[in-house]
Amino acid sequence: MILTEDVRDVKISGLKTRQMRVLVDSQTVKNLVSNYSKPQEACIRELCVNAYESHLLAGKENDPFDVHMPTKLEPWFSVVDYGIGMSESEIWDLYASIGSSSKRKNNDLIGAFGVGGLSPYAITNMFSIQSNYNGQKFSYICHLDTQGIPCLSEAPNNGLPTSEKNGFTVKFDVPAAEYYKFKEALKPALKYFKVKPNITGCEVSWDTDEVVAEGQGYKVYKNARVSNVIMGQIGYPIDKYTVGSSIPYKFNFDIEVPIGAVDINSSRETLQYTSKTIQAVIAATNVMMKDIDSKIDTWIAKEDCLWNQCLKSAEFTNLFGTKTRYPPYFTSAPTTLNVRTFTLYGYSFSMKKLKTIKDYTDHGGARFVIDDLPRGAITRCQEIKKLYGDVVLIQKADEALAKKQFGLIDKYLINASDLPRPTITRQSRGVSKSKIQTLHFSNSITKCWKDSDTPLEKNALYCNISQHKTTLNNKECSPLELNSILQFIGLYEKVPTVYGVKKGGVPEKT
């Protein structure tokens, strides 16, 4: 990336002058790596950017490189690319110096600061590099010496012949406490990479936020927390208050700009809010808003019915702050239908506002019932919910509105009068002649009887029950005493079935 240079031509004559030098010591290295607010994410990002750009220079920008995440059995992090590799002299120039970069005259590459290759020092004191270059293998150890100054040491047997293709590898061990941090940093570091690398050591789901609108160089999100400038496949958060009121505040978005269009900090984490950066952000958002304005009517027209068109129009109006041109203008959601809903888990007697029809028809083939009966529609809906799952009951007066605004078709509609009548069983109060009470062997007076449909038996034992009192052979006895009697009988013969019967509960012939 071509950096913006603020050159000031100050002429001094007749005075002793000397250019300032940079002293490299342990504090210099600490100052460099401390610029990273998220060292794990920075390390992944910087090394993966180098790998991608190596592929780009080799014409392999659509081929993924490899990333290994640390695990208990393989406790290292590594990035392996299959690009152009590095010669021995390039390695000495770039890894034995600070601030050296070969990318400052090329806006096809994002690198420029000459410190990204040293980002592993934010995690470790030592890492290895290996380059396959034109039939030779070069291996080196990058480490901090006893004074904390970065050093580059050549590995034994360096420069041996190899049949491997060109490529470059960076590898270092990761402390166990850092495994989770690396895994958490992987997705945000590589979120905007168009070709994701091959990941080993952990499973990654590249889920994205829900996109409301998108076009060339931008995306508008429904629930994103921040807006970003995307440059060279890296996202830089936008401070909207610093940029000013010229950009949208009500929604968040990503806008893509060419490499070099904005100024960034050396940590590659934030923007530098120079006049160049602010003007570029405003220009990109203006292009985005013009494109949205030209396409918004087309997006609304793609909805399958007037109801969904109304909802989409209201969403865009509230989101973008401008009325859509789709006739008629809608500044809020259209009239909603009040319905009763029935599910396998119950139903609602209270009226509820119906959402889009897709919420029902896309999941389980719900049925919509038109209430054309003076009464009885609810009980019929309760019966058919066992067959269709969700059932929505719509008032007869709202049928035309449902078809027009919701796009309901006859496939999903049925009249309540066409539904089968449910079978209703009625029970009389009190104890039926066919229902008597049987004794439970429990010493709890209130829980020793329960209703039963068991037919009466001729050889059974019957007790009179009245107000929780049990009478056997005209003698009052408690359930506990009755249990004792039955246990005694059980010593000599089969225990008879015991029925407790209220007055009039047993026919005289039994």
N, C-alpha and C positions, 0 to 999 in steps of 0.2 A: 504494500500500500504506500502510495506517495504521501508523505507527511506534509502538513502545512508548516512552513517555516516563516517565523516572524523575524525577518532580517532587518537590522537597524544599522545603517551605514554611518558610523561615528568616526570622524577623522581626528587623530591625535598626532601632533608633530612636535618634535623637540623634547619628548619625554621618554624616559626609560619604560618599556612595556614588555610584559610577558603573559602568554596565554595561561589560563587556569588549567590545572591538571586535576584528574579525578584519582583520589587515593582509594585503592581497593584493599579493604580489610574485612574482618568479621562483621563489623557494624554495617559496612556497605551492603553485604549480602543480606543481613537482617532487614535493612531498610527496603531492599527490593522485594523480598518475599512477604514482608508484612503489609505490602500494598493489597494483598489478596484478602478480602473479608471472608471468603469461603475457600480455603486452600484446597480442599478435596475437589470441589467443582472446578476451580481454576486449573488444577493439574490435569484433570481429565480433558477440559476444554482446550488448553494450549497444546497438549500432545496430539489430540485428535485433529485439531486444525492443521498442524504440521503434516500429519499423515494424509489428510485429505488433499492438501496442496501438493504433496509429492505425487499423489495419484493424478491430480490435475495436470501437472507438468509432464507426466508420462502418457497423457491421453487416456487415463483410466478413471475419469471422474465418476463414472457410473458403477464402478466396481467397489464393493465394500472392503474396508480394512478390518483387522481383527483387534478386539479388546478383551483382555482377560481380567476379570474381577477377582479380588482376593477371597479365598475360602480357607477353612481350617486345614484341609489337606494340601492346598496349593496357595500359600499365603503371600501371593505377590500380585502386583498390578503391572500390566504390560500393554503396549500398543505396538502392533506390527503392521507396517504398510508394505505394499508391493509396487512402489513407485520408482523413482529414479535412483534412490540410494545417495550416498555421499562418498566422495573421494577422500583419501587420507588428508590431503591439504585442507579441504573444506571442513573436515571435522576439527582439525587443530584451530582453524580460524574462528569457527562458530562456538565451539565448546570450551576453548581456552581463553575466551575473552568475554567481556560484558558489553552489550550494546551493539555487537556486530550483527548485521543483517544483510542478506542478499536480496531482500524483497522491497526495498525502499523506492525502486524505480519502476514498479509494476503494480498497477491497480487491479490486476486479476487476482492478486494474492493479498490476504488480510494481514499477514505478518509485516512487521516493520521495526519493532522496538528492540529486537535482539535480546530479549530476556525470557521469552516463552519456553525455550528449551531448557532453561534453568529452573522452571517451576517445580520440579520434583523436590528441590531443596526446601520447599515449604512443608514437606512431609517427612523427608528422610535426609540423612547425612551422606548417603551414597546411593548411586544408581548406575546401571550399566547401559551401554549403547553398543549396537552392532550394526554394521553396514555391509550389505552385499552390493559391490559396485564393479561392474564390468569384469566379472570372473574372479574377483578377489573378496575375501572376507576380512573386515577390519573390526576389532573389538577393543573397547576402552572402558575404564572405570572412572566415573565422575565422582569426586568425593571432597569433603572438607578436611583440610589438614589440621594439625594440632592447634593452629592459630585461628581456625575457622574460615580460612580463605579457600575458595573453590580451586580444585586441581583436576587435571586430566591425566590419567596414567594409562599407558599402553599395555594391553594384555600380552602375555607370552604368545609366541608364534603368530604375531600379527601379520596380516597381509597374505595369508596362505591362499592357494587357488581354491575355488569353489564352483560347483555346477549350478548353484542356486541362482534364481533370477534376482534382479536388482530389488532392493528393499531396505527398510530401516526398522530397527527394534529398539524400544526403550523399556527397561524393566527395573523394578525395585520391590523390595519386601515392604509389607504393610503391617504395622502392629495390629494385634487382634482387636484392640479397642476402636480401631479405625474402619473395620469392615463395614459396619452399618452406615457410617458416614459416607463412605465411597458409594455404596448402593443408593443412598438417598440423593447423592450429587449427580448420579449418572444421567437421569432423565432431564433435569434442567440444563445440564451442560450440553447435551446433544439434541435438545428439543427441536431446533430449527435445521438440523442436518437433513438435507433432502434424501441422501442415501445413508441409511443407518448402518453402523458397523455390525459385524458378526460378534455377538456377545457370548462369552463363556464364563462360568462361575456363578451366574445368577440368571433368573428369569426377569424379563423386562416387558412391560406392556406400555406401548407408546400411545396411550390414550390422549386425546386432545379435547379442548374445550368446545362446547357447542357453537358452531358458526352461524351467525344470523345473516350475514351478507359477505360476499367476497368478490373480488375482481382482480385485475392485473396489478400485482404489487401490494395488495392489502387484504386483510380479513377483519371482520367485525365480530366480536364474541358476545355471547349472551351473559355469561357469568364471570368473565375474566376480571382479575383484580387490578391489573395494571396494563397500560399501553406500552408498546415497545417499538423501537427502530430495529429492523433486521438488516444487518450489513455483514456480508461474508458468512452467512449461516450462523451468526451470533446475535442474540437479542440484547438490546440495551434499553433499560426502562426509561420512559419519558417522564420528566418532572413537568407536569402541565402548568404549574404555577410559574415556573421559571421561563417556559416558552411564552406564556401569555394567553390571552383570551382568543387568539386567532385560531386555536384548534378546538375540536369538540371536547366537552367535559362530561356529557351525559352517558357516554358509552366508551368502552375500551376496545382497542384495536391494535393490530400489528401492521406497520408499513415498511416495505422493503425499499432500500435505497442502494445505489451503486457504491462499490467500495471506494472510499475516499471522500464520499459526499458529506460526511459529518466527522467531527473531531472526537476522539475517544481518549480516555486515560490509559496509561501504560499497563494498568492491571487488566484492561479489556473487560471491565465490569460496568463502567458508567460512561456517560457522554460528557464531553467538555462543552459547556454551553457558550461557545464562542458565537459571534454573529453569523459565521458560516453554518454552524450546526442549527441554530434557531431558524434561519432562513430556509434551510433544507427541509426541516421538519414541517414548517408551515406550508411550504410548496407541495410536499408529498401529501399532506392531509387535504389540501385544497383539491388536488387531483382526485383523491379518494371520494370526497363529497360530490364532486361533479359527476363522477362515474356512478355513484349511488343514485343521484337524482335522475340520471338518464335511464337507469335499469329498474327502478323501484316498481314502476307500473307493470313491467314484464314479470317480475317476481310475484306480484300479487295475482296477476291473471293466471298463473300456473296452478293456483289452488283449485281444488276440484268442485267447490260449490260456493255460493254466495256467502254462506256463514263463515267458512274458512278464509275467504277473501276479506271479509270484514275484520276478522281477528288479526290477520296479517297486516292489513292496512292500519289498524289501531296500534299494533306493535311497532310498526315503522314510524308512525306519527309520534308516538311517545318517545321512541328511541332517538330518532334523528331530529325531532323538534320542528319538522316541516310537514305540512299536509301533503298527502299523495294526490296525484291527479286522476287516479282511477275513479270513474263515476260510480256512485256518488261519493263525495268526500266523507270519510268516516273518522271522527276524532275519538271515538270510543267504541267498545264492542257493541254489536247490534242487540236487539231485544232477545232475551234468553227465554227458553222454554222452561216452565216449572213442571217437573215430572216426579213420579215416585219410582224408586229403584228397588229391584229385588235381586238378591244374590243367594248363593247356596248357604251363606252364613246368616241370612236374615233379610229383612226389608225395612224400608223407611216409610212411615206414614206421612212424615212431613214433606212438604214440597221442596225440591232442590233444583238448582240451576243446572241444566244439561251442558256438558262440555262438548267438544267436537265429536262428531259421530265416529271418527276414526278410533277414539278411545274405547269404543265398544265393538265395532265391527272387525277391527284388526286382532282382537283377542277373544277367541272362543265363539264367534258368530252369535252375538247377542240378538235377541228379538225385541222389536218395538211394538207394543200393543196399543191400539187406539181404543180408548174407553167409550164405546158406543152403547153401554148398558146403563140403566138408571141405578143399578146396584149389582154387586156380585163380581165386578172386574178384579178386585184385589185378591179375593180367594182363588180365582182362576189363575191369576198370575203366580200365586204362591205354588200352585200345582205344577205349572209348566217350567218353573225355574229349575226343577230337577232334571229336565231334558235339555234346556238351552243354556243353563248357567245364568248369566245376567239377563234380566228382563226390565225393560223401561216402559212404564205406563204413561201415555200421553193423552191429554184431554182431547175429546173429539173436536172441540173448537180450535185447537192448535194444529190440526192435521195439515192444513194448507201451509202454515208457517213452517212446520217441520220439513215438508217437502221442498220448500223454496229456499229457506236459509240454511238448512242442514244438509240438503242434498239427499234426503232419505228416498229410497226407492222401494218398490213393492216387494222386492226380495226379502227385505227385513221387516216389513209391516204386516200385521195381522189384527183383525178386529177381535175385541174381547168376546163378542157374541159367538164367534167361531171356535172358541176354546171349549174343551169339555168341562162340564160341571163337576166340581169336586164332590166326592162321597163324604157325607157328614154323618158321623155317629153321635147320637145323643145318649147321655147317661142320666138316670134318675138319681135324685139325692138319697142319701142314707144307704143302708146295706141292702143290696138286691137279694132276691130269693136264691139266685144262682151264685151269689157271692157270700161266703161266710168267712169267719175269722179263724185262723189257725194259731195254735200256741207255739211261741218261740221259747226255747229253754233258756230263759234269762231271769235273773232276780230283779230286773228293772221292771216295775209295774207298768210304766207308761210305754215300754217298747217291746212287750212280750207278745203282742198280736199284730198281724198285718193282714190285709185283704188277700183273698185267694180265689181263683176260679176252679179249684179242685172239686170234682164231683164228690158228693157225700158217700161214705162207705158204711155198709151195714154193720161191720165189726169194729167200727171206730168208737172212741171214747169221747163223749160230749160233755161240755161244761157250760153252765150258764154264766154269762158275763153281764154285769150291770154296774156301771159307774166304777170301773176298774176293780170290781170285786168278783172273785171266781167262786162258784158254788158247785160242788161235786157231791151227788147223792144227798142233796138238801143240807150239806154241811159246807160252810164257808172255809176256803183255804187260799192261801197266798200262792203265787206262781212258784215261789221257792219250795213250798210244801208239796206242790204238785210235781215239781221236778224230782223231789225225793221219792215220791210214790212211783213215778215212772222208772227211776233207777232201780228200785226194789223189784218191780215187775220184770225188768230186764235181766235179772239174775236167773229167772226160771223159764221165761218164755219171751217171744217176740214182743217188743213194745208196740202197742197199738197206736194208730194215728189219733191225735188229739185235736178236737175242734172246740173252739170257744164260740158259743152261739148266743146272740142276743135274743130277746123275747120275740117270737114270731119268725125267727130266722130259719127254722127247720120245719119242713112239712111234717104233719102228724104221722104219716105213714112211714117215715124214715126211721 
